[in-house]
Amino acid sequence: MVLSGMLLFDYLNENGMTYADFASEVGFSVRSVEKWARGERYAGYIATERIKTATKHQVTAEDHYNAVTKRHHRDTVSAIS
């Protein structure tokens, strides 16, 4: 069964993982993981596949994309207002 709908930030908190822990697990920098978790940057194809595998499909590419898109939309609306 594939679980989805979880943000990377929430996954890390619920599993007591630091950015450094997760970065080591997926083979990317701590800074990259921090930006993905905060919704500041899109992860590329390889990164999203590693995130999905490391989280046992609890965080999918779609979840990540939606979180980053929502953040960018919120920031754009705030800048216009």
DOPA-85575 format. One record per residue: residue number from 1; residue in one letter; x, y, z of N, C-alpha, C in turn. Coordinates in pm, whole numbers, always signed. Layout:
N
+-----+----+--------+--------+--------+--------+--------+--------+--------+--------+--------+
!   i ! aa !    n_x !    n_y !    n_z !   ca_x !   ca_y !   ca_z !    c_x !    c_y !    c_z !
+-----+----+--------+--------+--------+--------+--------+--------+--------+--------+--------+
! NUM !  A !      X !      Y !      Z !      X !      Y !      Z !      X !      Y !      Z !
...
+-----+----+--------+--------+--------+--------+--------+--------+--------+--------+--------+
***
This chain:
81
+-----+----+--------+--------+--------+--------+--------+--------+--------+--------+--------+
!   i ! aa !    n_x !    n_y !    n_z !   ca_x !   ca_y !   ca_z !    c_x !    c_y !    c_z !
+-----+----+--------+--------+--------+--------+--------+--------+--------+--------+--------+
!   1 !  M !    +83 !   -118 !     +0 !     +0 !     +0 !     +0 !    +88 !   +125 !     +0 !
!   2 !  V !    +57 !   +220 !    -85 !   +134 !   +343 !    -95 !    +62 !   +451 !    -17 !
!   3 !  L !   +133 !   +509 !    +76 !    +80 !   +619 !   +154 !   +131 !   +748 !    +94 !
!   4 !  S !    +47 !   +847 !    +87 !    +93 !   +975 !    +34 !    +27 !  +1088 !   +110 !
!   5 !  G !    +64 !  +1209 !    +74 !     +6 !  +1325 !   +137 !    +87 !  +1381 !   +252 !
!   6 !  M !   +209 !  +1333 !   +270 !   +291 !  +1380 !   +380 !   +402 !  +1470 !   +327 !
!   7 !  L !   +428 !  +1577 !   +398 !   +538 !  +1665 !   +363 !   +667 !  +1611 !   +422 !
!   8 !  L !   +778 !  +1639 !   +355 !   +907 !  +1593 !   +405 !   +935 !  +1647 !   +544 !
!   9 !  F !   +902 !  +1773 !   +567 !   +922 !  +1833 !   +699 !   +849 !  +1753 !   +807 !
!  10 !  D !   +724 !  +1717 !   +779 !   +645 !  +1641 !   +875 !   +702 !  +1501 !   +894 !
!  11 !  Y !   +745 !  +1438 !   +786 !   +805 !  +1304 !   +795 !   +927 !  +1307 !   +887 !
!  12 !  L !  +1014 !  +1404 !   +867 !  +1135 !  +1413 !   +949 !  +1100 !  +1433 !  +1096 !
!  13 !  N !  +1005 !  +1522 !  +1124 !   +964 !  +1547 !  +1263 !   +903 !  +1422 !  +1326 !
!  14 !  E !   +813 !  +1357 !  +1255 !   +746 !  +1238 !  +1310 !   +842 !  +1122 !  +1334 !
!  15 !  N !   +951 !  +1119 !  +1259 !  +1047 !  +1010 !  +1273 !  +1172 !  +1050 !  +1349 !
!  16 !  G !  +1170 !  +1169 !  +1408 !  +1283 !  +1215 !  +1491 !  +1413 !  +1226 !  +1414 !
!  17 !  M !  +1404 !  +1262 !  +1287 !  +1524 !  +1272 !  +1203 !  +1564 !  +1418 !  +1185 !
!  18 !  T !  +1693 !  +1441 !  +1182 !  +1745 !  +1574 !  +1152 !  +1769 !  +1584 !  +1001 !
!  19 !  Y !  +1792 !  +1705 !   +956 !  +1826 !  +1723 !   +815 !  +1952 !  +1643 !   +783 !
!  20 !  A !  +2048 !  +1643 !   +875 !  +2174 !  +1570 !   +852 !  +2150 !  +1420 !   +842 !
!  21 !  D !  +2063 !  +1366 !   +928 !  +2031 !  +1223 !   +922 !  +1976 !  +1187 !   +784 !
!  22 !  F !  +1879 !  +1267 !   +740 !  +1813 !  +1237 !   +613 !  +1907 !  +1260 !   +495 !
!  23 !  A !  +1987 !  +1364 !   +503 !  +2084 !  +1393 !   +396 !  +2179 !  +1275 !   +377 !
!  24 !  S !  +2224 !  +1218 !   +486 !  +2312 !  +1102 !   +479 !  +2241 !   +983 !   +415 !
!  25 !  E !  +2114 !   +966 !   +447 !  +2037 !   +854 !   +395 !  +2012 !   +866 !   +245 !
!  26 !  V !  +1987 !   +987 !   +197 !  +1955 !  +1003 !    +54 !  +2074 !  +1046 !    -31 !
!  27 !  G !  +2186 !  +1080 !    +32 !  +2307 !  +1112 !    -43 !  +2309 !  +1252 !   -102 !
!  28 !  F !  +2244 !  +1347 !    -35 !  +2246 !  +1486 !    -78 !  +2291 !  +1573 !    +39 !
!  29 !  S !  +2320 !  +1700 !    +13 !  +2369 !  +1788 !   +118 !  +2259 !  +1821 !   +220 !
!  30 !  V !  +2304 !  +1857 !   +338 !  +2212 !  +1898 !   +444 !  +2134 !  +2020 !   +399 !
!  31 !  R !  +2201 !  +2112 !   +333 !  +2135 !  +2235 !   +286 !  +2024 !  +2203 !   +186 !
!  32 !  S !  +2048 !  +2108 !    +96 !  +1944 !  +2068 !     +1 !  +1823 !  +2011 !    +73 !
!  33 !  V !  +1846 !  +1922 !   +167 !  +1737 !  +1862 !   +243 !  +1659 !  +1969 !   +318 !
!  34 !  E !  +1731 !  +2063 !   +378 !  +1665 !  +2172 !   +450 !  +1574 !  +2252 !   +355 !
!  35 !  K !  +1622 !  +2285 !   +237 !  +1542 !  +2363 !   +141 !  +1422 !  +2283 !    +92 !
!  36 !  W !  +1439 !  +2153 !    +68 !  +1326 !  +2069 !    +27 !  +1221 !  +2063 !   +138 !
!  37 !  A !  +1268 !  +2041 !   +261 !  +1175 !  +2026 !   +374 !  +1097 !  +2155 !   +399 !
!  38 !  R !  +1160 !  +2267 !   +378 !  +1094 !  +2396 !   +400 !  +1012 !  +2441 !   +280 !
!  39 !  G !  +1019 !  +2367 !   +170 !   +945 !  +2403 !    +51 !  +1007 !  +2518 !    -26 !
!  40 !  E !  +1137 !  +2538 !     -8 !  +1206 !  +2649 !    -73 !  +1263 !  +2612 !   -209 !
!  41 !  R !  +1275 !  +2484 !   -236 !  +1336 !  +2439 !   -362 !  +1274 !  +2307 !   -405 !
!  42 !  Y !  +1256 !  +2295 !   -537 !  +1212 !  +2166 !   -593 !  +1330 !  +2069 !   -592 !
!  43 !  A !  +1302 !  +1946 !   -558 !  +1403 !  +1840 !   -570 !  +1394 !  +1785 !   -711 !
!  44 !  G !  +1506 !  +1750 !   -769 !  +1509 !  +1693 !   -903 !  +1459 !  +1548 !   -902 !
!  45 !  Y !  +1459 !  +1489 !  -1020 !  +1406 !  +1353 !  -1037 !  +1478 !  +1253 !   -946 !
!  46 !  I !  +1610 !  +1252 !   -949 !  +1686 !  +1155 !   -869 !  +1659 !  +1177 !   -720 !
!  47 !  A !  +1658 !  +1303 !   -679 !  +1632 !  +1334 !   -538 !  +1493 !  +1289 !   -496 !
!  48 !  T !  +1392 !  +1316 !   -579 !  +1256 !  +1277 !   -540 !  +1242 !  +1125 !   -535 !
!  49 !  E !  +1310 !  +1055 !   -622 !  +1307 !   +908 !   -616 !  +1373 !   +858 !   -487 !
!  50 !  R !  +1483 !   +919 !   -448 !  +1551 !   +880 !   -323 !  +1466 !   +916 !   -201 !
!  51 !  I !  +1400 !  +1031 !   -206 !  +1312 !  +1071 !    -95 !  +1198 !   +971 !    -82 !
!  52 !  K !  +1138 !   +938 !   -194 !  +1027 !   +842 !   -194 !  +1072 !   +708 !   -137 !
!  53 !  T !  +1188 !   +660 !   -179 !  +1239 !   +532 !   -131 !  +1272 !   +539 !    +19 !
!  54 !  A !  +1342 !   +644 !    +59 !  +1384 !   +658 !   +199 !  +1266 !   +670 !   +294 !
!  55 !  T !  +1156 !   +730 !   +246 !  +1038 !   +748 !   +331 !   +935 !   +637 !   +311 !
!  56 !  K !   +976 !   +533 !   +239 !   +886 !   +420 !   +211 !   +755 !   +470 !   +149 !
!  57 !  H !   +770 !   +561 !    +54 !   +658 !   +617 !    -24 !   +563 !   +704 !    +58 !
!  58 !  Q !   +604 !   +744 !   +176 !   +519 !   +834 !   +256 !   +527 !   +977 !   +204 !
!  59 !  V !   +640 !  +1012 !   +142 !   +655 !  +1142 !    +77 !   +683 !  +1114 !    -70 !
!  60 !  T !   +593 !  +1156 !   -156 !   +608 !  +1130 !   -299 !   +650 !  +1257 !   -372 !
!  61 !  A !   +685 !  +1243 !   -498 !   +721 !  +1359 !   -580 !   +604 !  +1456 !   -587 !
!  62 !  E !   +483 !  +1404 !   -598 !   +364 !  +1490 !   -604 !   +347 !  +1569 !   -475 !
!  63 !  D !   +367 !  +1504 !   -361 !   +357 !  +1573 !   -232 !   +457 !  +1688 !   -226 !
!  64 !  H !   +580 !  +1659 !   -267 !   +687 !  +1759 !   -264 !   +655 !  +1875 !   -358 !
!  65 !  Y !   +616 !  +1843 !   -480 !   +584 !  +1945 !   -579 !   +471 !  +2036 !   -529 !
!  66 !  N !   +367 !  +1975 !   -475 !   +253 !  +2053 !   -425 !   +293 !  +2146 !   -311 !
!  67 !  A !   +380 !  +2099 !   -222 !   +424 !  +2180 !   -109 !   +505 !  +2301 !   -156 !
!  68 !  V !   +596 !  +2278 !   -251 !   +679 !  +2388 !   -301 !   +593 !  +2487 !   -380 !
!  69 !  T !   +504 !  +2435 !   -463 !   +417 !  +2521 !   -542 !   +330 !  +2608 !   -452 !
!  70 !  K !   +275 !  +2548 !   -347 !   +191 !  +2623 !   -252 !   +271 !  +2734 !   -185 !
!  71 !  R !   +395 !  +2704 !   -147 !   +480 !  +2805 !    -83 !   +508 !  +2919 !   -181 !
!  72 !  H !   +542 !  +2886 !   -305 !   +572 !  +2989 !   -403 !   +448 !  +3076 !   -430 !
!  73 !  H !   +332 !  +3013 !   -437 !   +208 !  +3088 !   -460 !   +183 !  +3183 !   -343 !
!  74 !  R !   +198 !  +3134 !   -221 !   +177 !  +3216 !   -102 !   +274 !  +3335 !   -102 !
!  75 !  D !   +401 !  +3310 !   -135 !   +501 !  +3417 !   -136 !   +470 !  +3519 !   -246 !
!  76 !  T !   +421 !  +3473 !   -360 !   +387 !  +3564 !   -470 !   +269 !  +3652 !   -432 !
!  77 !  V !   +167 !  +3592 !   -374 !    +49 !  +3669 !   -333 !    +88 !  +3772 !   -228 !
!  78 !  S !   +175 !  +3735 !   -134 !   +220 !  +3828 !    -30 !   +296 !  +3945 !    -91 !
!  79 !  A !   +377 !  +3917 !   -193 !   +456 !  +4022 !   -257 !   +368 !  +4120 !   -334 !
!  80 !  I !   +259 !  +4071 !   -389 !   +168 !  +4155 !   -467 !    +83 !  +4242 !   -376 !
!  81 !  S !    +48 !  +4190 !   -260 !    -44 !  +4262 !   -169 !    +19 !  +4384 !   -108 !
+-----+----+--------+--------+--------+--------+--------+--------+--------+--------+--------+
***
